[in-house]
């Protein structure tokens, strides 16, 4: 009787979350290669033979092109073959209500291309896919669904472990009796067990906020387009001084201060960080309106709760270990979708068998 209840819960959880887990599994497997796939939609940079421009020059050129824009951030060009990517809010794109990305030539400062943000499926597919993976493009409703189905997914994994615990050992010991076509669902479940348990737990932890009362507040934010001021200081000069103090720090993304009392945030990473931390977003250095360091938020120095959240996200998205880890994440990340498909096939077979037996009795 107890086993029957667990089997019912396992089947119910699988059927209820099946389509969502399939979509999340496939999108997550692709997002492991977010940066690599996204660069396929980058404009081609033809070298001019000159030195790379400073961030200051690119920012000034952008202000000339979009004098009434809110310039939010800049992804720094890694080399002369990669463009600077600025995130801008301007009335020329959806009246400034959505982000626009502007690609700047690293040597000439010319605008190479523009595209939308996560709402631009055609030209910015990976950002669109990332937003789909985190909310199904349904806003707060989608965020809640993601949190809910992460719990259901965990329930299906735990009940599966209880139901097939004997077969788990048999599969790992390569017993011939379990390696059958009809056991494909169990075989996939066993080999991907730890991975799916890891992604389920880390995914739920990232969405835990949807179960707090603050999530259900009726407060709504209406974005207001504000013209960005000229740079408050020479960024490149400030960055050189910053590197003298922290020589192993490499900047990746800059979030520009919009007010004199605000701080410019530089996201990057130090080479001394452990392998588990992202090479781009683990550490933050804040500069004041004069370009001096106001404070730092290095991943090894922040409070344990915040550090755990960063590690949790790194593990969930596979942002550590390089290409081998990405390949493993991509392969095992697809297993959730395969489990949804094979589980549904098993359920329909049992359903059909049950109906046939009832008709013949």
C-alpha positions in Angstrom: 0.0 0.0 0.0 2.8 2.4 0.9 4.6 1.6 -2.3 1.4 2.2 -4.2 1.1 5.7 -2.7 4.7 6.5 -3.5 4.3 5.2 -7.1 1.2 7.4 -7.5 3.0 10.5 -6.2 5.9 9.7 -8.5 3.6 9.4 -11.5 1.6 12.4 -10.5 4.7 14.6 -10.1 6.2 13.5 -13.4 3.0 14.1 -15.4 2.3 17.4 -13.7 5.7 18.8 -14.3 6.6 16.9 -17.4 6.2 19.6 -20.1 7.8 22.2 -17.9 10.8 20.0 -17.0 11.2 19.2 -20.7 11.3 22.9 -21.6 13.6 23.8 -18.7 15.9 20.8 -19.4 16.4 21.6 -23.1 16.7 25.4 -22.5 19.2 24.8 -19.6 21.3 22.5 -21.7 21.6 25.2 -24.4 22.3 28.0 -21.9 25.4 26.2 -20.7 26.9 27.5 -23.9 25.3 30.9 -23.6 28.4 33.0 -24.3 29.6 30.8 -27.2 26.2 30.7 -28.9 25.5 34.4 -28.3 28.7 35.5 -30.1 27.3 33.8 -33.2 24.9 36.8 -33.4 27.6 39.4 -32.8 28.6 41.6 -35.6 31.9 40.9 -37.4 34.8 43.1 -36.2 37.2 44.1 -39.0 40.5 45.3 -37.4 41.5 48.8 -38.3 45.1 48.2 -37.3 45.0 50.8 -34.5 45.0 50.4 -30.8 41.9 49.5 -28.8 39.8 52.4 -27.6 39.3 53.3 -24.0 35.9 52.8 -22.3 35.8 56.6 -22.0 36.0 57.1 -25.8 33.4 54.4 -26.5 31.0 56.0 -23.9 31.5 59.5 -25.4 30.9 58.2 -28.9 27.8 56.5 -27.7 26.5 59.6 -26.1 26.9 61.5 -29.4 25.0 58.8 -31.2 22.2 58.6 -28.5 22.3 62.0 -26.7 19.1 61.3 -24.7 19.9 57.7 -23.7 20.3 56.0 -20.4 23.6 54.1 -20.7 23.3 51.4 -18.2 26.3 49.1 -18.6 29.2 48.0 -20.8 30.6 44.5 -21.4 34.3 45.1 -22.0 35.8 43.9 -25.2 38.2 41.0 -24.4 40.4 41.7 -27.4 40.5 43.6 -30.7 38.3 41.0 -32.5 35.5 41.5 -30.0 33.2 44.5 -29.8 32.2 46.5 -26.7 28.6 45.7 -25.8 26.7 48.6 -24.2 23.2 48.2 -22.6 21.2 51.3 -23.4 17.7 52.6 -22.8 16.7 55.0 -25.6 13.4 56.3 -27.0 14.4 54.9 -30.4 13.8 51.4 -29.1 10.3 50.7 -27.6 10.2 54.2 -26.2 13.0 53.4 -23.8 10.9 50.8 -21.9 13.2 47.9 -22.8 16.9 47.4 -23.0 18.8 47.7 -26.2 22.3 46.4 -26.9 24.7 48.5 -28.9 27.9 47.0 -30.3 30.8 49.4 -30.6 33.9 48.7 -32.7 36.9 48.4 -30.3 39.2 50.4 -32.4 37.1 53.0 -34.3 34.3 53.5 -31.9 31.7 53.1 -34.6 28.3 51.6 -33.9 28.4 48.2 -35.6 24.9 46.9 -34.7 22.0 47.2 -32.3 19.6 44.7 -31.0 17.0 44.3 -28.3 17.5 42.6 -25.0 15.7 39.5 -23.7 12.6 40.5 -25.6 14.4 40.3 -29.0 14.1 36.6 -29.9 15.3 37.0 -33.4 18.5 38.9 -32.9 19.3 38.1 -29.2 18.1 34.5 -28.9 20.3 33.5 -26.0 19.1 36.4 -23.8 15.5 35.5 -24.8 16.1 31.9 -23.9 17.7 32.9 -20.5 14.6 34.9 -19.7 12.4 32.0 -20.8 14.4 29.6 -18.5 13.9 31.9 -15.5 10.2 33.0 -16.0 8.8 31.5 -19.2 8.4 35.2 -20.2 5.3 35.3 -17.9 6.7 37.8 -15.3 6.0 37.0 -11.7 3.6 34.3 -12.6 6.3 32.5 -14.5 8.8 33.0 -11.6 6.2 31.4 -9.3 5.6 28.5 -11.7 9.4 27.9 -11.8 9.6 27.7 -8.0 6.5 25.4 -7.8 7.7 23.0 -10.4 11.2 22.9 -8.9 9.5 21.4 -5.8 7.5 19.0 -7.9 10.6 17.9 -9.8 12.4 17.2 -6.5 9.4 15.2 -5.3 9.6 13.1 -8.5 13.3 12.5 -7.9 12.9 11.5 -4.2 9.9 9.2 -4.9 11.9 7.6 -7.8 14.8 6.9 -5.5 12.5 5.2 -3.0 10.7 3.2 -5.7 13.7 2.0 -7.6 16.4 1.9 -4.9 17.1 -1.8 -5.6 17.4 -1.2 -9.3 19.8 1.8 -8.7 22.4 -0.7 -7.3 21.7 -3.2 -10.1 22.2 -0.5 -12.7 25.5 0.7 -11.2 26.7 -2.9 -10.9 25.9 -3.4 -14.6 23.4 -6.3 -14.0 22.1 -7.5 -17.3 18.6 -8.0 -15.9 17.9 -4.3 -15.7 19.4 -3.3 -19.1 16.3 -3.7 -21.1 14.4 -1.4 -23.5 11.5 -1.1 -21.2 13.8 0.1 -18.4 15.1 3.1 -20.3 13.3 5.5 -17.9 15.0 3.9 -14.9 18.4 3.7 -16.6 18.4 7.4 -17.5 17.1 8.3 -14.0 19.9 6.4 -12.3 22.8 7.7 -14.4 21.5 11.3 -14.2 20.4 11.0 -10.6 23.0 13.1 -8.8 23.0 15.7 -11.6 19.2 16.1 -11.5 19.2 16.2 -7.7 21.8 18.9 -7.8 20.0 21.0 -10.4 16.7 20.5 -8.6 18.0 21.6 -5.2 20.0 24.6 -6.6 17.2 25.6 -8.8 14.7 25.6 -5.9 17.1 27.6 -3.8 17.4 30.2 -6.5 13.5 30.5 -6.6 12.8 30.2 -2.9 11.9 33.9 -2.8 8.6 33.1 -4.6 7.4 31.4 -1.4 7.9 34.6 0.7 5.2 37.1 1.4 7.3 39.9 -0.1 6.9 38.3 -3.5 3.2 38.9 -3.4 3.3 42.6 -2.8 1.3 44.7 -5.3 4.2 47.2 -5.8 4.9 47.8 -9.4 7.9 49.6 -10.9 7.4 51.9 -13.8 10.8 52.6 -15.6 11.5 56.3 -16.2 14.0 57.1 -19.0 16.7 59.4 -17.6 19.5 60.8 -19.7 22.9 59.6 -18.5 25.4 62.3 -17.6 28.9 62.4 -19.0 31.3 60.1 -17.2 32.0 61.5 -13.8 35.7 60.5 -14.1 38.1 59.0 -16.6 37.3 55.3 -16.2 40.5 53.9 -17.9 42.7 56.0 -15.6 40.7 54.8 -12.6 40.9 51.2 -13.8 44.7 51.4 -14.1 45.0 52.6 -10.5 42.6 49.9 -9.4 44.8 47.2 -11.0 47.8 48.6 -9.3 46.1 47.8 -6.0 44.5 44.6 -7.2 46.8 43.3 -10.0 45.0 39.9 -10.3 41.6 41.5 -10.9 40.1 41.5 -14.4 37.0 43.6 -15.2 34.3 42.2 -17.4 31.2 44.4 -16.9 30.8 48.0 -15.8 27.5 49.4 -14.4 27.7 53.2 -14.7 26.6 55.5 -11.9 23.7 57.7 -13.0 24.0 60.2 -10.1 27.0 61.8 -8.4 26.1 60.2 -5.1 25.9 56.7 -6.7 28.7 54.3 -7.3 30.1 52.7 -10.5 30.2 49.0 -10.1 32.8 46.9 -11.8 32.1 43.2 -12.0 35.0 40.8 -12.7 37.1 38.2 -11.0 40.5 37.7 -9.5 42.9 35.0 -10.7 43.4 33.9 -7.1 39.7 32.8 -6.8 38.9 29.1 -6.5 37.8 27.3 -9.7 34.2 27.2 -8.6 33.7 30.9 -9.0 32.8 32.5 -12.3 35.7 34.2 -14.2 33.5 37.2 -14.8 31.0 38.0 -12.0 32.4 36.7 -8.7 33.9 40.0 -7.5 32.7 43.6 -7.5 34.7 46.8 -7.0 32.7 50.0 -6.4 34.1 53.4 -7.5 32.9 56.8 -6.2 32.3 59.9 -8.3 36.0 60.7 -8.3 37.0 57.2 -9.6 38.5 56.1 -6.2 37.7 52.7 -4.7 34.7 53.2 -2.4 34.4 49.5 -1.4 34.9 46.0 -2.6 32.7 42.9 -2.5 35.1 40.1 -3.2 33.5 36.6 -3.1 35.9 35.3 -0.5 35.2 38.3 1.8 31.5 38.7 1.7 29.0 37.2 4.2 28.6 33.4 4.0 24.9 33.6 2.9 25.7 35.8 -0.1 28.7 33.7 -0.9 26.6 30.5 -0.8 24.1 32.1 -3.2 26.9 32.8 -5.7 28.3 29.3 -5.4 24.7 27.9 -5.7 24.2 29.8 -9.0 27.6 28.8 -10.3 26.9 25.1 -9.7 23.4 25.3 -11.2 24.6 27.0 -14.4 27.9 25.1 -14.7 29.9 28.3 -14.8 33.2 26.7 -13.6 35.7 24.2 -14.9 35.7 25.2 -18.6 34.6 23.3 -21.7 34.6 19.7 -20.1 32.2 20.8 -17.4 30.0 22.5 -20.0 29.8 19.4 -22.1 28.9 17.3 -19.1 26.2 19.8 -18.1 24.8 19.9 -21.6 24.6 16.1 -21.9 23.2 15.4 -18.4 21.1 18.6 -18.6 19.1 16.9 -21.4 18.3 14.0 -19.1 15.4 15.8 -17.4 13.7 16.1 -20.8 14.3 12.4 -21.6 12.9 11.4 -18.2 9.7 13.4 -19.0 9.3 11.8 -22.3 10.1 8.2 -21.2 8.0 8.6 -18.1 5.0 9.8 -20.1 5.4 6.9 -22.5 5.4 4.5 -19.6 2.3 6.1 -18.1 0.4 5.9 -21.3 1.4 2.3 -21.8 0.2 1.3 -18.3 -3.0 3.3 -18.9 -3.7 1.5 -22.2 -2.9 -1.9 -20.6 -5.3 -1.1 -17.7 -8.1 -0.1 -20.1 -7.6 -3.2 -22.2 -7.7 -5.4 -19.1 -10.9 -3.8 -17.9 -12.6 -4.3 -21.3 -11.6 -8.0 -21.4 -12.9 -8.8 -17.9 
